[in-house]
Amino acid sequence: MIALTLHVWRQDGPNDTGRFETHHMTDIDEDISFLETMDLLNEQIAAAGEIPITFDSDCREGICGACSMVLNGRAHGPGQLRTTCEVRMRQFNDGDEVWVEPFRSRAFPPIKDLMVDRSAFDRIIQSGGYVTVHSGPKPDPNAIPISHPIAEEAMDAAECIGCGACVAACPNSSAMLFTSAKVNHLNLLPQGQPEKISRVLDMVDQMDTEGFGACTNHAECQDVCPKGISIKFISTMNKQYRIAALVEPNERHGRLESQ
């Protein structure tokens, strides 16, 4: 069992300035997750007749990407290749102080406490993260030959769970790692070829419209990504974007004028 002092960010709404609220917790089981610790803290707060802390969570299995917290300045918390729900309390020492904050980015406006609005990611996906394949009966899996290296690379990109840790860790609040993963996992496959050019143009343009910053190769995004998405996808997307802009300059010019 360990004891911790939690400094948790509280913000009543988007227009509130926010502040840290300090809570002392004792007898924390070292095998439970950080989110379970937050549940216990909320039980204490509710028992005292106060308003519990608002935070996002869903699957709690490292799959959904909902548990967006910054612990002691690191998106998702200590360790690598894990989400906040996978952080166990044994990763902290007895008596530690833990500062708990939301993901901070202009493109992720605050909702309340530790919850932020990450719908900008949804709009990036909506702008080009789809394929126009036949929607009838399921085709034979071997009908379209795909080499093993290409299939593996596409799967590496498809592992992105859209948690937003890359944005929270980047000093520029860039969404390049997220966007490049979503662009590449479709652009690499035969099924994604019909929209290959428009996809990279539309998704990058939407990313810029949402107010995310530019990538300056700090690689902080790769370091905190719970699925280990490589920054190589960013360079690949940049190459695809330059080619697409040359292939369809008129279409791109018209799209930018309409924004």
Secondary structure by P-SEA (a helix, b strand, c coil): cbbbbbbbbbbcccccbbbbbbbbbccccccccaaaaaaaaaaaaaaaccccbbbbbcccccccccccccccccccccccccccccccccccccbbbbbbbcccccccccccccccccaaaaaaaaaccccccccccccccccccccaaaaaaaaaaaccccccccccccccccaaaaaaaaacccccccccccaaaaaaaaaaaaaaaabbbbbcccccccccccccccaaaaaaaaaaaaaaaaacaaaaaaaaaac
